[in-house]
Amino acid sequence: MNRRQWITIIGICFLALMAGAFSSHWFSQNRAVNEEAVKAVFTNEWQSPDGKAINTSAWEGKVLVLNFWASWCPPCVEEMPQLDQLQRQFSGKNVLFVGIAVDSPSNVRDFLKKTPVSYPIVMGGMNASSIYKSLGNTQSALPYTVVVSPQSKVIDTKLGKIDEDRLKKAINSAF
């Protein structure tokens, strides 16, 4: 190939690279979350993995860290001990972590026998995907973490494994 063909190929590759970089940034950004999305978290009929109804009124007025996860999701499983440690660290500060399982109850029960956590785990059920999408998870991927202030405003969202420093900063800014 001559020099002109090489320059053309390199130019096309560069343009494709730039288009990919800009589009991935655009796709990974979270949509604005409206009040109805947060309201859905409190009005959904959550159940424990054992099928018991969860009273979400106990969640109100707290900083909520909602973590959508599944037992078959490696990054979800990897971050659970860290989330558990953070729940213990923030336990006296009006902060509540809630794991929302996008999984079957039997898988969750088996998983929790091996990896117990100190925060409540609820079953996402059929509404989980619509709730996490309305909370900004446009890619429908897991794990997905949402920090909600005591005034029911979304402070931060994170698709993928948590960043502990970022999560602590979001929790502290929620007060």
C-alpha positions in Angstrom: 0.0 0.0 0.0 1.1 3.5 -0.7 1.5 6.3 1.8 -1.9 7.9 0.9 -3.8 4.6 1.6 -2.0 4.3 5.0 -2.9 7.8 6.0 -6.6 7.2 4.9 -6.7 4.0 7.0 -5.2 5.6 10.0 -7.6 8.6 9.7 -10.6 6.2 9.5 -9.3 4.3 12.5 -8.8 7.5 14.5 -12.4 8.7 13.7 -13.8 5.3 14.7 -11.9 5.4 17.9 -13.1 8.9 18.7 -16.7 8.0 17.8 -16.5 4.9 20.1 -15.0 7.0 23.0 -17.7 9.7 22.7 -20.6 7.2 22.3 -19.5 5.0 25.3 -19.3 8.1 27.5 -22.8 9.1 26.3 -24.2 5.6 26.9 -22.7 5.2 30.3 -24.1 8.5 31.7 -27.0 8.2 34.0 -30.3 9.8 33.1 -31.8 12.3 35.4 -33.8 10.5 38.1 -37.2 11.9 38.9 -39.1 11.8 42.2 -41.4 9.1 41.0 -38.5 6.7 40.6 -37.5 7.1 44.2 -41.2 6.8 45.3 -41.4 3.5 43.5 -38.6 2.2 45.8 -40.8 2.9 48.9 -44.1 1.8 47.4 -42.9 -1.5 45.9 -44.0 -4.6 47.7 -40.6 -6.0 48.6 -40.1 -9.4 50.2 -37.3 -11.1 52.0 -35.7 -14.1 50.4 -37.9 -16.1 52.8 -41.1 -14.5 51.4 -41.8 -12.2 54.3 -43.1 -8.7 53.5 -40.7 -5.8 54.1 -41.9 -2.6 55.7 -40.2 0.2 53.8 -41.4 2.9 56.1 -38.4 2.0 58.2 -36.2 3.1 55.3 -37.7 6.7 55.2 -35.6 9.5 56.5 -32.4 7.6 56.1 -29.6 7.7 53.6 -30.3 4.7 51.5 -27.7 2.8 49.6 -29.6 0.6 47.2 -27.5 -2.1 45.6 -29.0 -4.1 42.8 -27.2 -7.4 42.6 -27.4 -11.2 41.7 -25.7 -14.3 43.0 -24.5 -15.2 39.5 -22.8 -11.8 39.0 -19.1 -11.9 39.9 -18.6 -8.2 40.6 -21.8 -8.2 42.7 -20.4 -11.0 44.8 -17.0 -9.4 45.1 -18.3 -6.1 46.4 -20.7 -7.6 49.1 -18.1 -7.9 51.9 -17.1 -4.3 51.2 -20.8 -3.2 51.3 -21.2 -5.1 54.5 -18.2 -3.5 56.1 -19.5 0.0 55.0 -22.9 -0.8 56.5 -21.2 -1.6 59.8 -19.1 1.6 59.6 -22.2 3.8 59.0 -24.6 1.9 61.2 -24.9 4.6 63.8 -25.2 7.4 61.3 -28.8 6.9 59.9 -27.5 5.1 56.8 -29.1 1.9 55.6 -27.7 -0.4 52.9 -30.4 -2.5 51.1 -29.4 -5.3 48.7 -32.0 -5.7 46.0 -31.6 -9.2 44.5 -32.3 -9.7 40.8 -32.3 -13.4 41.3 -34.4 -16.3 42.5 -35.2 -16.6 46.2 -33.6 -20.0 46.4 -30.3 -18.8 44.9 -30.3 -15.8 47.2 -31.0 -18.0 50.3 -28.2 -20.4 49.3 -25.8 -17.5 48.7 -26.6 -15.8 52.0 -25.9 -19.0 53.9 -22.3 -18.9 52.6 -22.0 -15.1 52.5 -24.1 -13.5 55.3 -24.4 -9.7 55.3 -25.6 -7.3 58.1 -27.9 -5.3 55.8 -31.3 -6.3 54.6 -31.7 -8.2 51.3 -34.9 -7.9 49.4 -36.1 -9.7 46.3 -36.4 -7.5 43.3 -39.0 -9.6 41.6 -40.6 -8.6 38.3 -40.4 -4.9 39.1 -36.6 -4.8 39.7 -35.6 -4.0 36.2 -38.2 -1.2 35.8 -37.1 0.3 39.1 -33.4 0.2 38.4 -34.0 1.6 34.9 -36.1 4.5 36.3 -33.2 5.1 38.8 -30.8 5.6 35.9 -29.5 2.2 34.9 -29.9 2.6 31.2 -27.7 -0.4 30.4 -29.7 -2.9 32.6 -26.4 -4.3 34.0 -25.4 -5.3 37.5 -24.2 -4.4 40.0 -25.9 -1.0 40.2 -25.8 1.2 43.3 -27.9 4.2 44.1 -27.4 6.6 47.0 -30.7 8.3 48.1 -30.7 11.2 50.6 -33.1 11.3 53.6 -35.2 13.8 51.5 -35.6 11.1 48.8 -33.2 12.7 46.3 -30.7 10.6 44.3 -27.2 11.7 45.3 -25.2 9.3 43.2 -25.4 6.2 41.0 -22.8 3.7 40.1 -23.0 1.0 37.4 -20.4 -1.7 38.1 -18.4 -2.5 41.2 -18.4 0.2 43.8 -15.6 2.6 44.5 -15.4 2.8 48.3 -14.1 6.4 48.4 -16.7 7.6 46.0 -19.5 5.8 47.9 -18.3 7.3 51.2 -18.3 10.8 49.7 -21.8 10.3 48.3 -23.1 9.0 51.7 -21.5 11.9 53.6 -22.9 14.5 51.1 -26.4 13.1 51.5 -26.7 14.5 55.1 
